[in-house]
Amino acid sequence: MQRTFKYRLYPSAKQRKALFATFKFCRLLYNSALQERISFYKIFGKSRKYTEQAAFLPEIKADFADELQTQKFALTSPINKIHSQVLQQVLKQLDVSYQNFFRRVKEGSEAPGFPRFKNRDRFRSICFPQVTSDLSQMRGVKLTDNKLKIFGIDGDIRIVLHRPFEGIAKQCRIVKKNDNFYLCISCNNVAAKPLSTTNKTIGIDLGIVSFATLDDGTKFHHPRPYQTAKEKLAYYQRKLALKQKGSLNRLKVKNSLSKVYEKISNIREDFQHKLANKIIAENDTIIIEKLNIKSMLEAKGFEVNKSNIQEASWGKFVSKLIYKAESAGRSIREVNPMNTSKTCSHCGKINKELTLRDREFRCEACGFAMDRDRNAAINIRRLGTSPAIRDDLRSLHL
């Protein structure tokens, strides 16, 4: 299995300044390389390759060696203190963006999305590709005793190692988010941690009123962090609109706004992780509906408020269930959600008159009545365990 382990960094004021300068120059390199590719295509009618651009890195280092020590970049050391592989990875990142662009053009299944220039907020990470199992021997970064040494940054940076990483480390990234820095270590061959069997199978209906309803009637309600933070978001957005672009005050308000969004995301992620852990721990087989969330968001005249669909983040929750099930030795099955809410779980009759406002299911054929979401969860479980349609299931035996 592949996993990424994330750790918070606590650099000093001087180290933060150097990190920001490193990110700034890498972003300049990315945007310059993109502009050079665009100009090259206009003149010669073909695209630049990564190897051709990478060959100019020594020349670029020589040209910018003095400028990086100016007040503009505030680096205390020349460009040679930025690891060469970090600069190579910046150009590779651009090359991957071009490859994905041409792939999308060829497939024609989605908008091509030409690579864009990156501003301060869009350039979020730098990569050190050569990592060893012993982090104290890595090239570019070294990790020993809760201290991180980054090539070109003076002194050791304090890091919170709240858990050890597992498997074989392949690469690491320094990620910037809301002016905070994180170390992300990508690992392969992470060992599974199977849980003891429970001999239980559960069907789950995902919804808006109740985030998840199990076939036994258990409901889990979403904390709705976006709804709670709406007024604070509106306050900072009004303040941001009044600030002059490029000013320090605008940057301060923008950071405050970003922190509110980050808190919303953290609350949502915490809720989904805890719920996924609980479901995985208590059940051997989890049956869920295969929702086409993109179609829901693009559909016109859909009864559900689309902001509620986005806040629920069903897709992220399903992804968490899948990778946690893989590690725990559980089985995830996805079934077609068509008519699961409108079908009577008692007699199988479809109530076509049922609307989203009807929170209780009533069957006109047999008189059966039940909570709408629980009725759907029972149908989802029945679909996932029915031998007659097993071949039609997209079953993930993890």
N, C-alpha and C positions, 0 to 999 in steps of 0.2 A: 504494500500500500504506500501511497505518497501522502505526506503530511507536511504542513508548514507550521513552525513554532515561532511565536511572536513574543518579543521581550521589549519592555520599555527602557529607553536610555535617558540618563539624567546628566547631560553635558553642562560644563561650567559656562559662564557668559562668554569667555574667550573661545571656548570650543564650539559653542553655538554659532558664533560669528564666522568661524572657519568653515563649519558645516554648511551654513547658508551660502557662503562664498563658493564652495565647491559645487553645490547644487546650481547656483547661478551660472557658473561657467559651463557646466554640463548642459544646461538648458540652452545657453548661447551656442554651444557646439551643435546641438540637435537642430536648432532653428536655422543655423548657417548651412548645415549639411542639407537640410530640406530645400532651402532657397537655391543652393548650388545644383541640386538635382533638377529642380524646376527649370532653371536657366539652361542647364546642359541639354534638357529635352527640347526646349524651344529652339536651340541653335542646331543640334545634331539629330533631332528626331528619335532619340533613344535614351533610355534611362541609365543613370550611373549605377555601378555595382558597389557593393560594400567594400570589396578588396581595393577598388580604385580610390575610394574615399579614405580608407584606412591608411593607405600608403602616404597620405599627406599629414598624418598625425605628428611625425617628428618635426615637420616644417611649422605646423601650427603651434607646437610647444615652444619652438624657438621664437616665433613672432609674438606670442603672448606672454613670454616669461617676465618681461618688465611690467607690462600693463596690469598683471594680476597683483602686483604689489602696491598698486595705486589705491586711493581712497574708494574708488568705484567698486573694487572687488574685495578689498581689505584682507587679502590673504597674506599671512606673515611669511610665507615661503613661496618659491616659484612654482610654475605649473608642473615641474617634474615631481612635486610632492603630491600631485593627484595621480593615483595609480594608473598605469597605462592600460590595464585591462578594463578599468572603469570607463575610460574614454572609448575604448573599442566597443564596449557593450552599448554605449549611447548610439553609436553608428549602427550596430546590429539591431537595436530597437527600431530605428528608423527603417532599416532594410526589411524587417518583419512587417512593419506597417505597409510598406509598398507591396510586399508579396501578398498580404491579405487583401489589399485593394485590387490587385490584378485578379486574384482568385474570385472575388465577389463580382467583378466585371464579367469574367468568363462564365460563371454560373448563372448570373442574372436573376438570382432568387431574392436578392435584397439590395438596398441602396449601396452603391459602391463605397462611398465614404472615403474621399481622398484624404491622405494624411494631413493633419492640421499643425500649424505652428502652436507651440506650447507657451502659455504664459506662466506666471509664478505659481498659480494654483494647480495647473495641469501637469507640471513636471514634479512627480512625487517620490521618485526613488532612484538610487544608483545601485549597480549590481557588481558584486565580486564573484566571478564564476568558478574560480578554483578553490574548492573547499575540501578539507580532509576531515576524517573522523575525529582527529585531535585538533580542536579549534585553536589551540595554542600554537599550531604549526601552519596555519593557513596563510595564503598569500594575500596581503592587503589588509586583513583584519586578524587580530589575535585576541582570544578570550581566555582569561585566566583569573580565577578567584574573584568573580563578580566585577571584573574590570575589563573593559574593552579598549583595545588599542587599534585605531584606524590609521592607515597609511596617510601621512601628511597632516594629521591632527596632533598637535602637541599634547602630551600627557595622556593619562588613562581616563576613560569615560566610565562613570558608574552605571551599572546595568542591574536590573532586578531579574534574577533567574528564578522565577517562581516555580518552575518545573524543569527537569532535564529534557533535552531533545532526544529523540529515539531514531533508530535506523541509521542509514548512511547519509551523511550530509553531502549535498551536491552543489549548492550555491547559497549565498546569503545576500540580502539586500538591506540597505539603510533606507528606511521609509520615513518620509516627512508627512505629518498629518496635523493640521492646525498648529503649526510651529512646534509640535512635539516630534520626537524622533524615536524610531523603533528598529530593532534588529529582527529580521525575518529569515529564518533558516529553513530551506527546503530540503526535505529528507526523503529518500527512497527506502524500500524494504523495511517499513515500519511494521513490527510484529503485531498480529491481531491479539486481542484480549477477549477471548470467548467468555460469555456469561453462562451460568448454569441454566439448564432448560426449565421452562415454566409450563410447557404443554398448553399454552394459551394462544388463541388467535383473536385478533381484534379488527374491527372495521371502523374506519374514521371518516367522518363527513366534515370537510372544511367549509367554514362559512364566515359571515360578517357579524351577525348578532352574537353568536358563539364562535370563537375562533376554531375550536375542534369539538366535535361531539362523538363519543364512542357508542358502539352498539349496545352497551349496557346502560346507557343513559347518562354517563358521566360527561359533564361539560367543562370546557376550559375557556375562560373569557380573556380576550386580548386586553392588555393594559392601555392601548390606544394613546401612545405617547405624543403622536402628532396632534391629535385633537386637544390634548392638555396644554401643549406648548404653542398653540396657534396665536394667542394674544402676544406672547413674548416675541415670536417670529415677526408678527406684524409691526411691533414696536421697533425692532432693529431694522427691518426693511424700510420703514419710513425714515429713520435716522440716516440709513445708508443713502437713500435717494437725495438727501439734502447736502451730502458731503461732496466736496470737489474731487473729481477723479485725479488720482495720483497723489493726493494729500495723505499725510500721516494719520490724521483723524479718520479718514475714510478707511484706511487699513485697520485701525483699531476696532471700528464698528464692524467691519467685515469679519475680523477674527472672532468677535463676540457672537456674531450671527452663525459662524461656522461651528462654534462650540455648542450652541443650542441644537443644531442639526446633529452634531456628534452625540449629544446626550440622548436625543430621540433614537438614533441608531443603536446606541448601547443598550437602552431599555428593551428595545425590540429583540436584539440579539440575545440578551440575557434570558428573556422570557422563552424564546424559541429553543435555546440550548437546554434549559431546564426541563421544558415539556418533552423534547425529543429524548432526553436521557431517561425520563420517567417511563415513557411509552416503551422504549427499547428494553429497559430493565425488567418490565413486567410481562412482556409478550414475546413469544417465539416467532409469530408470523403477524405482520402488520399489512393490512389491505387498505389502500387509499385510492382515491379517484384521480385519473389522469386528466388534470385540468389544462385547457389551452388558454393560459392567462393572457397571452398576447392578443388573441382574438377577442377576448372580453374587453380589453382596453381599447381596441380599435373599432369595436362594434358600435354602430349608431343606434340610438334609441334604447340602449340597454337600461334596464330598470335600476340596477345598482349604481350608486355613486362611484365613479372610477377612482376617486381619491381613497375611498374605503378599501378598494381592491389593492391599491398600491400599498396602503398602510399595513394590510394583513400580511403581505409578503409570503403568500403560500408557496411560491417556487423556492424561496430560500429555506423554508421550513422542510419541504420535501427533500431538498439537497442534504440538509443536516440529518434527516432520518436515514437517508441512503448511506452516507459515509459512516455514520455511527453504527448502523446495522452491519455494515461490512466488517467493522472492527469487532463487534460483539458476536458475530456468527448468527445473526438473525436473518429472516427472509422478508423482503419487501415485495408486494405485488401491487400493480396499478391496473385499475379496471376502467372501462368506458363509463363516464358519469351520466350518459344519456338516460333520462327518466328515472334516475335513482330517487329523486325527491317526489316524483309524481306516482310512483308505483306503490301499491299497497303491499307491505311486507307480510300481510296475513293471507291474502288470496291472490295477489299478483295482478289485480285490476289496475289500469292506468287512469288516474284522474287528470284529464287534460285541462280542466277548468282551474286547477290549482295555480295561484299566483305567488310571487315572492312575498307579498304582504300577509299571506296566510301562514301563520306560525304553527298551526296545528293541522295535521293531516287527518281527513275524514273520508272514508271509503263509502261511496254510495251503494256499492254492490253488497258488501257484507256488514256495513255499519261499524267497522273497526276505526278507532280513533287513537292517535298517538302524537307526541311531539314531532314536528316535521323533520327536524334534523336527526333525531334518533331513528325515525323510520328510514331515512336515507342511509344512515350508517349500517342498519341491519341489511338493507338491500346490497350495499357495497360489500359487506362481509359474505353474503350469500353468493354474489357474483364471483368473488375471489376464491371461494371454496367449492364452486360447482364443477364437477368433472366434465359436464357436458360442454362447457365453454372454456375449459382450461387451455386449449390450444390457441384461443384468441387473446389470452392474457399476455401482457408484457410483464413477465415475472422476473424479478431480480433475486436470484438465490445467492445471497452474499454470505 
